[in-house]
Amino acid sequence: MMKLRPACCAALAVLLTVGLCSCGRREAEPPPPKTVLRIIHYESEGQQAWINVFNSFMEENPDIAIDYDLTGGDEYMKLLRARFLSNEPMDIVGVHPGGEEALLYARSGYLHDITGEPFLEGIRPDALESGMWENRHYGVPLHRCYIVCLYNQDIFEKYGLTPPGTWSEFLSICRRLASEGETPIAQGIKEPFVTQLIAIALAVTAVYRDDPHANDKLLSGEAGFSTPEWKKVMEMYQSLAPYFSEGFEDITYHQCLSDFASQKAAMTVMGTFSLQLLKLENPHLRYGAFVLPASEDGDNWTPFSVGGMMAINEQSEHKEEALRFFTYLMRDDVYYRFLSECLNLPVRERIPVDYDPVLEQLASTTGNTFIFMNREWPLELSEAFRRGIQEMFAGLEIDDVLRKLDDVAARLAEIP
């Protein structure tokens, strides 16, 4: 009998082992398909911050892929309404807080009830209210914003100007700047959204400071717009026209920001939600902020609102994954990084605002605040208000503008 050498035995063993392994090998199974989470949102200002959040979320949740649309713009509301009506697949939707979208869609059954979810803990009650319907939560407030007057520090220092505390002082600054050949205020009302900013900033002091329940009266039909207070707001707004950018009727939101960022204008009345766009336009711009004064006693209130809000589509097939996304986004470290990248104020008290000096100053020094008045208005009334301002600057008398708004408010007050 032939004997095998030890080396041959070892080689044979290897061959047998390989053979056996080959017989038992199976092709690797493909990974399970990812869940696609479809997100649509109106916040075009902070696109990169959103994209960074989406990417980091997908890294921690490899079973989910996010398909997003951050187009935003004035057509967003119409787009979202059309998608809801046609039942297009959407999982997470950006809804403007308050009566214009969030409460309207919640009442109509389009939004998923998120009451009691842990990621809502620690959020300011006044922020949560913007997404509540009949004591149930339907929207996740993401950040808050103020409407303030941004000013160019270099231009103010050049002429020895300091932030005003009264309406008369503000007008004096505008006159001085105009006399020096400067454009005092970058303003554009081509897009309806921008028309309301100065009106909101003035009304919070001129109307709501002395009557915080003015909206209750307005929406119940008890009062209208044809009042001395609302007429004063419109007159003050109209009196600023000589100090606006030339051709302001045809200037867009982004053109307005660009004029301020490129130092073509000394001031602009804008929401703090625009700071990220200003930084992108001119990272070296030296600017500050003050509350637009609308009084002569120095007691000027600041309009604030939830700037960004998200909700879950009630028809979504991926509610669990959507809840995971909200839990991730509102985690302290992720939330702080998101705010610092999109330059917005937190809706949670414990989150520091040390990522931007202007926001930090506003957060620590702003006195009395009042929510944007039209956050409680139905969409139709808000649209009529914005349109009325455009008509005022096109030549319609203020009394006629207010009467037209009275008609809209009275008709809506009759609708249960």
MINUSE-865189 format. One line per field, with one value per residue (C-alpha): residue number from 1; residue in one letter; z, y, x. Coordinates in pm, whole numbers, m for minus. Each point is the difference from the previous one (the first is absolute). Layout:
N
nr: [NUM, ...]
rest: [A, ...]
w: [Z, ...]
v: [Y, ...]
u: [X, ...]
// end
This chain:
416
nr: [1, 2, 3, 4, 5, 6, 7, 8, 9, 10, 11, 12, 13, 14, 15, 16, 17, 18, 19, 20, 21, 22, 23, 24, 25, 26, 27, 28, 29, 30, 31, 32, 33, 34, 35, 36, 37, 38, 39, 40, 41, 42, 43, 44, 45, 46, 47, 48, 49, 50, 51, 52, 53, 54, 55, 56, 57, 58, 59, 60, 61, 62, 63, 64, 65, 66, 67, 68, 69, 70, 71, 72, 73, 74, 75, 76, 77, 78, 79, 80, 81, 82, 83, 84, 85, 86, 87, 88, 89, 90, 91, 92, 93, 94, 95, 96, 97, 98, 99, 100, 101, 102, 103, 104, 105, 106, 107, 108, 109, 110, 111, 112, 113, 114, 115, 116, 117, 118, 119, 120, 121, 122, 123, 124, 125, 126, 127, 128, 129, 130, 131, 132, 133, 134, 135, 136, 137, 138, 139, 140, 141, 142, 143, 144, 145, 146, 147, 148, 149, 150, 151, 152, 153, 154, 155, 156, 157, 158, 159, 160, 161, 162, 163, 164, 165, 166, 167, 168, 169, 170, 171, 172, 173, 174, 175, 176, 177, 178, 179, 180, 181, 182, 183, 184, 185, 186, 187, 188, 189, 190, 191, 192, 193, 194, 195, 196, 197, 198, 199, 200, 201, 202, 203, 204, 205, 206, 207, 208, 209, 210, 211, 212, 213, 214, 215, 216, 217, 218, 219, 220, 221, 222, 223, 224, 225, 226, 227, 228, 229, 230, 231, 232, 233, 234, 235, 236, 237, 238, 239, 240, 241, 242, 243, 244, 245, 246, 247, 248, 249, 250, 251, 252, 253, 254, 255, 256, 257, 258, 259, 260, 261, 262, 263, 264, 265, 266, 267, 268, 269, 270, 271, 272, 273, 274, 275, 276, 277, 278, 279, 280, 281, 282, 283, 284, 285, 286, 287, 288, 289, 290, 291, 292, 293, 294, 295, 296, 297, 298, 299, 300, 301, 302, 303, 304, 305, 306, 307, 308, 309, 310, 311, 312, 313, 314, 315, 316, 317, 318, 319, 320, 321, 322, 323, 324, 325, 326, 327, 328, 329, 330, 331, 332, 333, 334, 335, 336, 337, 338, 339, 340, 341, 342, 343, 344, 345, 346, 347, 348, 349, 350, 351, 352, 353, 354, 355, 356, 357, 358, 359, 360, 361, 362, 363, 364, 365, 366, 367, 368, 369, 370, 371, 372, 373, 374, 375, 376, 377, 378, 379, 380, 381, 382, 383, 384, 385, 386, 387, 388, 389, 390, 391, 392, 393, 394, 395, 396, 397, 398, 399, 400, 401, 402, 403, 404, 405, 406, 407, 408, 409, 410, 411, 412, 413, 414, 415, 416]
rest: [M, M, K, L, R, P, A, C, C, A, A, L, A, V, L, L, T, V, G, L, C, S, C, G, R, R, E, A, E, P, P, P, P, K, T, V, L, R, I, I, H, Y, E, S, E, G, Q, Q, A, W, I, N, V, F, N, S, F, M, E, E, N, P, D, I, A, I, D, Y, D, L, T, G, G, D, E, Y, M, K, L, L, R, A, R, F, L, S, N, E, P, M, D, I, V, G, V, H, P, G, G, E, E, A, L, L, Y, A, R, S, G, Y, L, H, D, I, T, G, E, P, F, L, E, G, I, R, P, D, A, L, E, S, G, M, W, E, N, R, H, Y, G, V, P, L, H, R, C, Y, I, V, C, L, Y, N, Q, D, I, F, E, K, Y, G, L, T, P, P, G, T, W, S, E, F, L, S, I, C, R, R, L, A, S, E, G, E, T, P, I, A, Q, G, I, K, E, P, F, V, T, Q, L, I, A, I, A, L, A, V, T, A, V, Y, R, D, D, P, H, A, N, D, K, L, L, S, G, E, A, G, F, S, T, P, E, W, K, K, V, M, E, M, Y, Q, S, L, A, P, Y, F, S, E, G, F, E, D, I, T, Y, H, Q, C, L, S, D, F, A, S, Q, K, A, A, M, T, V, M, G, T, F, S, L, Q, L, L, K, L, E, N, P, H, L, R, Y, G, A, F, V, L, P, A, S, E, D, G, D, N, W, T, P, F, S, V, G, G, M, M, A, I, N, E, Q, S, E, H, K, E, E, A, L, R, F, F, T, Y, L, M, R, D, D, V, Y, Y, R, F, L, S, E, C, L, N, L, P, V, R, E, R, I, P, V, D, Y, D, P, V, L, E, Q, L, A, S, T, T, G, N, T, F, I, F, M, N, R, E, W, P, L, E, L, S, E, A, F, R, R, G, I, Q, E, M, F, A, G, L, E, I, D, D, V, L, R, K, L, D, D, V, A, A, R, L, A, E, I, P]
w: [0, m97, 285, m37, 107, 276, m248, m231, 288, 88, m359, m31, 318, m135, m327, 180, 226, m293, m184, 289, 51, m367, 6, 297, m112, m74, m189, 234, 34, m115, 281, 67, m186, 187, 115, m196, 223, m214, 151, m140, 175, m68, 167, m297, 213, 190, m274, 82, 370, m96, m240, 272, 239, m263, m75, 364, 73, m286, 130, 338, m161, m302, m54, m100, m306, m4, m314, 58, m167, 151, m280, 220, m136, m26, m193, 279, 162, m328, m76, 336, m24, m345, 123, 292, m224, m253, 277, m128, 209, 271, 345, 172, m106, 91, 112, 82, 367, 109, m190, m350, m28, 314, 172, m328, m100, 352, 16, m343, 103, m218, 284, 237, 374, 176, 349, 274, m218, 204, m252, 92, 358, 94, m288, 98, 46, m221, m279, 43, m25, m363, m87, 240, m86, 275, 250, m223, m159, m376, m77, 119, 50, m120, 82, 70, m167, 58, m245, 66, m176, m114, m41, m155, 279, m232, m146, 343, 137, m304, 79, 379, 21, 278, 7, 64, 283, m136, m330, m29, 50, m267, m249, 89, m88, m332, m86, 92, m212, m295, 27, m21, m321, 164, m51, 354, m31, m236, m73, m268, m24, m327, 192, 234, 284, 48, 4, 345, 191, 76, 73, 252, 163, 39, 99, 292, 181, m163, 25, 219, 282, 141, m114, 3, m73, m320, m208, 202, m81, m362, m59, 187, m200, 303, m157, m338, m161, m32, 332, 94, 98, m333, m194, 192, m95, m368, 14, 168, m255, m291, 137, m42, m378, m76, 186, m173, m281, m334, m186, 315, m151, m236, 241, 125, 340, m114, m179, 319, 203, m266, 8, 376, m12, m270, 205, m252, 287, 366, 151, m76, 202, m16, 187, 175, m222, m273, 183, m166, m345, 100, 120, m329, m195, 197, 282, 93, 45, 335, 110, 312, 82, 190, 61, m251, 219, m47, 307, 154, 353, m82, 96, m326, m21, m219, m234, 22, m150, m52, m323, m101, 71, m120, 18, m106, m281, 140, m320, 34, 4, 184, 319, 215, m210, 5, 380, 3, m206, 240, 297, m168, m107, 346, 176, 176, m190, m340, 72, 112, m310, m223, 158, m22, m370, m100, 249, 179, 357, 199, 118, 306, 292, 85, m343, m2, m273, m1, m371, m122, 175, m144, 103, 340, 56, m103, 213, 310, m42, m175, 234, m55, m300, m181, m260, m365, m14, m318, 143, 150, m316, m264, m318, m198, 239, m8, m379, m6, 244, m211, m314, 172, 74, m362, m102, 248, m159, m342, 95, 180, 293, 344, 106, m305, 76, 356, m117, m238, 286, 217, m261, m10, 380, 47, m254, 156, 350, m115, m101, 290]
v: [0, 342, 241, 370, 241, 245, 290, m181, m70, 370, 98, m254, 127, 354, m113, m193, 294, 239, m243, m39, 379, 53, m247, 175, 365, 218, 320, 304, 125, 358, 247, 76, 306, 328, 185, 324, 290, 280, 349, 329, 330, 374, 113, 72, 235, m282, m260, m108, m39, m226, m202, m51, m127, m235, m143, m52, m160, m246, m89, m94, m162, m195, m162, 338, 215, 358, 150, 374, 312, 333, 225, 235, 337, 175, m292, m249, 30, m65, m289, m167, 45, m161, m294, m63, 15, m239, m230, 8, m210, 222, m104, 315, 340, 351, 192, 369, 28, 132, 52, 29, m367, m205, 46, m5, m338, m142, 91, m156, m332, 22, m8, m279, 50, 6, 84, m145, m70, 41, 236, 265, 17, 325, 201, 340, m6, 306, m183, m319, 196, 82, m367, m90, m70, m79, m61, m256, 43, m26, 204, m7, 357, 15, 352, 350, 328, 372, 278, 273, 281, m110, 284, 35, 79, 161, 242, 87, 64, 212, 245, m32, m171, m226, m232, 197, m51, 195, 39, 363, m103, m268, 254, 237, m269, m64, 372, 29, m298, 124, 344, m171, m175, m339, m228, m24, m321, m296, m95, m190, m87, m192, m324, 12, m166, 298, 260, m105, 21, 374, m7, m282, 181, 320, m161, m197, 331, 229, m247, m301, 154, 176, m264, m351, m142, 200, m318, m161, 299, m1, m371, 2, 295, 227, 242, 65, 179, 342, 121, 284, m254, m187, 325, 120, m317, 54, 369, m70, m268, 224, 287, m213, m28, 291, m188, m336, m138, 164, m202, m199, m105, m233, m122, m360, m141, m124, 328, 186, m215, 37, 380, 1, m259, 195, 321, 173, 76, 80, m194, m262, m123, m374, m323, m156, m303, 192, 18, m313, 146, 323, m195, m186, 324, 190, m188, 315, 228, 179, 41, 33, m12, 205, m20, 219, 276, 86, 219, 322, m139, m252, m302, m192, m363, m259, m227, m365, m323, m360, 24, m364, m277, m358, m255, m356, m65, m204, m210, m84, m370, 80, 169, m199, 112, 360, m11, m130, 299, 248, m176, 33, 362, 119, m180, 271, m41, m30, 284, 237, m79, 55, 339, 114, m87, 158, 291, m20, 38, m314, m87, m164, 209, m208, 27, 274, 265, 51, m76, 350, 335, 171, m283, m25, 372, m22, m307, 170, 359, m19, 105, m62, m212, m74, m265, 106, 114, m190, m333, m14, 117, m224, m21, 202, 293, m9, m1, 293, 194, m48, 91, 310, 130, m40, 186, 278, 61, m19, 298, m136, 220, m144, 24, m203, m263, m34, m21, m283, m183, 58, m175, m304, m23, 36, m272, m240, 69, m139, m333, m248]
u: [0, 126, 48, m68, 261, m91, 14, m241, m236, m7, m66, m280, m159, 1, m155, m271, m72, m23, m221, m235, m15, m72, m284, m162, 54, m302, m9, m16, m355, m55, m64, m364, m132, 17, m308, m27, m106, m142, 42, m127, 73, m23, 323, 220, 216, 167, 32, 355, m83, m290, 210, 262, m269, m141, 344, 96, m338, 44, 348, m149, m305, 131, m342, m150, 59, m131, m148, m40, m139, 109, m118, m204, m105, m337, m150, 66, m343, m180, 235, m57, m375, m2, 209, m233, m308, 152, 126, 358, 239, 150, 118, 127, m132, 105, m308, m2, m96, m337, m322, 145, 103, 70, m335, m190, 145, m28, m368, m55, 157, 310, 256, 95, m58, 340, m128, 221, 303, 325, 161, m261, 127, 172, m143, m139, m381, m48, 183, m203, m326, 75, m55, m282, m362, m253, 282, 171, 344, 37, 312, 362, 130, 359, 117, m132, 70, m40, m77, 256, 180, 344, 248, 342, 245, 257, m255, m141, 349, 88, m280, 8, m339, m126, m303, m321, m245, m298, m179, 114, 363, m38, m138, 284, 254, m177, 8, 368, 99, m202, 164, 340, m97, m48, m301, m140, m207, 33, m358, m187, m369, m12, m46, m303, 191, 234, m278, m117, 329, 2, m373, 46, 293, m206, m331, 140, 55, m257, m292, 74, 205, m307, m249, 150, m347, m46, 13, m279, m221, 106, m63, m333, m134, m9, 251, 157, 292, m162, 138, 235, 268, 2, m19, 306, 190, m75, 87, 332, 80, m95, 210, 314, m40, 240, 273, m46, 216, m73, m262, m86, m334, 190, 269, m10, 88, 341, 79, m85, 240, 266, m28, 54, 279, 186, m33, m225, m238, 62, m290, m264, m296, 25, m55, 297, m66, 186, 335, 135, m63, 172, 301, 20, m35, 265, 179, 193, m303, m2, m359, m209, m370, m255, m373, m184, m147, m367, m52, 125, 31, 275, m211, 23, m102, 166, m196, 101, m118, 89, 195, 13, m250, m27, m279, m71, m245, m290, 4, 370, 91, 323, m114, 243, 297, m128, m14, 356, 106, m163, 158, 340, m44, m107, 286, 201, 326, m167, m241, 276, 207, m304, m76, 360, 11, m332, 40, m332, m121, m92, m349, 157, 120, 307, 162, 270, 12, 377, 36, m96, 58, m310, m232, 168, m57, m366, m60, 139, m124, m337, m280, m370, m89, m323, m70, m30, m361, m82, 114, m350, m175, m156, 203, m252, 28, 381, m3, m245, 221, 312, m190, m142, 351, 98, m316, 78, 339, m165, m219, m308, m105, 72, m366, m99, 266, m131, m363, 88, 171, m308, m214, 229, 26, m377, m75, 251, m138, m335, 157, m9]
// end
